[in-house]
């Protein structure tokens, strides 16, 4: 298949070459997405992420894949209200897609429009929101086959479990009672038509039945708040959950507390725990203040809002989704401890 060369294709294919980005880009194209010669790929990026998109395009060209690239600012004003129709139409004819952009406030709706198409057409989709140079040099250089092996061990355990408990020395004490009707998903970085995945990969997640307890968020919060507040090591956000709903939030950073509280009260289900997850990317050394990578850091993270019911089986919906990440967890799956101070006890 041949496509007319777009302005974005020309821009990305002629940008100066940064060899530091090559290993991560090659991992994405060859290991995570396993793109084959002749497959068609939709590449979506923005002005801030063009250099990384260019490294991905270079690998697509090396593989022999056909691609169509789009730069968001050339199609519509940002923040996006809706996904541009040009991208929707292009996704309808692609086997693979890559979304490498920087998040802006109130753009989640447009991303959900994209993943609706991805889910319906079973596209192998790499979701790289807030990807940056550091993540390309760290998380995207992971051995994703190794990450997949530990992810498989974890998901095999949690699929049989009734309850998971997570604690930290900082004060987290969280219990998740699981709903056997809800599915666990493994997104280890090896992306299939069954489930699109964030890159870098490395987590297993479900929609919980009910979460209760305290969570000291000394890692990072998600969506556009991530870029605003970064790492929360020195000013954590402490939240309390009762009956699966957020009931309290406290921080010495009042703006962080207020922005988070406002986000999690956007609609009637924005304060519900829609995701309970265990990070499995054992190649990551610490939280860096970037949610795309940090939610894969070994430990527990949860998200308030949309439960991704098309995959988990949850029957409720929210227009929002925000992840929260902590550090240095002890985790028990039923009575079996699987993590101590952030280190898995399963690898042997």
N, C-alpha and C positions, 0 to 999 in steps of 0.2 A: 504494500500500500504506500502511495506517495501522497504527501500533504503539501499544500502551498506553504512556503516558508513565511512565518509570521515575523513581525517586527521584534517580538520578544525572543523568538528563536535566534534571530540574528544578534540581538544584544547579548544574550547569554553565551552563545557559542564563540563570541569574539572578545569577551572580557579577558583581562590578563589572568594568566594561570597561576594559582597558588598551590604548590605541590604539597603543602601541609594538610590540605583538605582531602587529598586523594584517597588515603586509606579508609577514612570514614565514608566517603562517597562510594567507593568500590564495595565496601561492606553492605551498604544500603542496596545497591543495584544487584550485586551478585549473590550475596548470602541471604539477606532479609527478604528481598522481593523476587529473587531468582528470575530476573527478566531475561527472556529469550530473544534471539534475533527475529525480527519481523513483528514482534508484539508492538502494539500501539500504547503509548504512555501519555497521560495528561499531567503536565507539570504546572503547578500554580505557585507563584512566589510574589514578593513585593519588593519595593525599592530597597528596603533595609536589608533584605536577605538575598539579593541578586548574586553576590559572590558565591554563596553556598550553593544556590540553584545552578550556577554555572559549573561548579564541580560535579554536580549530579548529572547535568546534561552531557558533560564530557564523557562520563562513564556510559551513559546511554548510547552515545555515538560509538564508543569502543565496542559495545556489545552488538551493535547493529540494529538497535530498536528504533522504531519511528516514534517521534514525539511531537507534541504541540505544547508550547510554553505560553503562559499568560502571566503578566505582571498586573496585579490588582489595580494599582493607581492609574493604569492606562485604560481601564474599563469602567470604573465608577469611583465616586468620591468615597473616602473613608472617614469614619468607620462605616463598613458596609451595612446597609439595611437588609439587602437580599443578595444571594449569590448571583453574579452576573449570568445572564442567559447564555452567553458565549461559552462559559465554562460548563454549564449544565449540558449543553448540546454536545460539547466535546467529550465529556464523560460518558455519554450514551454510546460512544463508539470505541471506548478504550478498554483494554484488559487490565491495565495498571494505572495507578495515579499516585502522585507525590504532591503533598501540600506543605510547603516550606515558607512560612510567613511569621511575622511578629504580631502577636495578639493586640487588638485594640478594644477599648470598652464597648460593650453592646454589640459585638460581632458574633456571639455564640450562635444566634439564630441562623446566620448565613452558613456557618460551619455545619450545623445540623441539617440544613438543606443539602449540603454536599454529601454528608454521610448517609442521608436517605437514599440518594442515587447509588452510592457505593454499596449499600446493603442490598438494594433491590437488584442490582446488576452483578453482585458478587465480584466486585473489582478488588484486586489486591492493592490495598491502599496504605501508603505510609503517611501518617499524620505527624508532621514535624513543626508544631506550633511553638514559636519562641526558640527555634534552633539557633545556635550561635557558634562562633569560632571555637570556644572552649569545649562545648558539647561535641563538636565534630572531632576534636583532638582527644576527648576522654570517652564518653559513653558510646559514641559511634565507632570507636576502635575496639569495642569489647568482642570477646569470643562468644558469639551468639549461640553457637552449638553447645558450649559449656553452660551458658545461661539457660538454654532450653532444657538441659538435663536436670538442673536443680529445680527449674520451674515445674517440670513433670513430676518430680518427687513430691513437691509441695502440693500440687493440685490433686494428686492421687490421694493424699492424706485428707485434705480439707473437704473433698467431695463426699467423704464418709462421715464427716464430723457433725456434731450437734451444736457445739459451742467453741468459740475461740476467745481466749483472754490475752490481753496485751498490757504490759506494765513497763514503766521506765523509772529510773531514779529521779527524774525531774518532776514526777508526780502523776504521770498518766496511769490510769487504772480503768481499763475499758473492757467490757464484755459484749460479745456479739453472739446472740442466739440466731442460729441459721434456719432458713426456710428450705426444707427439702425439695420444694417445688421450683426453687430458683436455681439456675445453672451457674456453675463456676466456669470462668473463661481463663485461658492461658494466653497471654500476649508476651511471648518471650523474645520477640524480635524476628522470629520466623513467621512471616505473614502469609496467610492463605486466603482463598476466596470465602471461607467460612466466617472470618472475623478480621476486619481491618485492625491495624495496630499503630500505636505511637512508636516513633523511633527517636532515641534509642529505646529498645524494648527491655522487658524484664519485670513482669508482675503477673499475679493471678488475682482475679477479683470476682465478686458476686454482688447481688443486692442482698443485704442482710434481712433476716426476719425482724430483729429488734436489737438495737445497740443502746447500752446504758453505761454511764460513767463519765470520767473526766479525761480530757485529752489536752496535754500541754504541747502546743504546737511550737516547737523550738527549731523546726526545719524551715518550712516555706508554705505559703498559701498560693492558690492557683489563679488561673485566668489572668486578667489584666492587673490584678493586685500584686502578682509576682514581680513584675517589672518595677512597680512603685515601691515595694517594701523589701524585696530581696530576702536574704537569710534572716531568720528570726532568732538566731542563737542568743543575741544580747537583749532582745525585747520580745519574749515569747507571748503568744496569744493563748490563754487558757480558756477552754470551753467546757460546758457541761451538757450532756445529752441525757434525756429521760424519755423513755417510750419511743425511741428512734427520732426524736425531735430535738433540735438545738434549743436550750432553755436559758443558757447564760453564756456570756463572753466577756473576758476581762483582759486588759493589757495596759502597761504603762504608756504605750503608744496609743493615745486616744483616737487618732485618725485611723490607724489600723483597725481598732475595734469598731469604729463607726462604719467604715467602708465595708468591713466584713459583715457586720450585722445588716446593713442595708442590702448587700448582695444576697444574703441568705433569707431575705424577706421580700423578694421580688414578686413571687406568686405564692399561692397557698401551699405548695409542696417544696419551695426552695429551702426550707429548714429541715427537711427530712433527709436522713442518711440514705442515699441512693446507691452508694458503692462502699464495700468493705474489701480492702485489698492488702496483699502482702507483696512488697517489693522483692525481686529475686535477682537483680543484676549484681552478682557477687564481685564483679570487676570494678565497681564504683567504690571509692575510698571515703567520701564524705559528701554531705549536702553542700551544694555550691550556690544556692539561691536562685535556681532555675527549675521551675516545676517540671518541664518536659523530661529532664534527667532525674531530678530529685525524687519523683514519685516511684522510680525504679530502684532507689537505694534500699538495701535490705532492711526490712522493718514493716510496720503497719502504716497505711494511710487510708483515710476515708474521704468520701466526697459527699457534699450536700447537694441535693437537686436531682436532675435527670438520672434515672437508674439504668439507662440503655436497655430498656425492656425488650427490644427486638432480639437481644442476645441473652439476657439473664432470665427473661420470662416475667419480670415484674410488670404489673398491669396499670401502674400509675405513671404520671408524667409531670415533668417540670420544665420550664423554659430556661432554667439555669443549671450550672454544674460547676462546683468549685472544690478542688482537692485541698487537703491539708496534710502535712507531712511532719513527722517527729523523728527523733534520733534515739539510738541505743536501746532497742527494745528487748524485753524478754517476752516470748510468745509461747502459749500452750494451745495445742489443738486437742480438745477434750482433756485428757489427763497427760498427754505426751508433750514435753517441752521440746520445741523445735528450734528455738533461738535463745541465745543468752548474750546480753549486752551487744546486740546487733550482729552476732555471728551465728550462722546456721549450724545446727547439730546433726545434720542429715547427710553430709557429703561422704562419710565413710560407710 
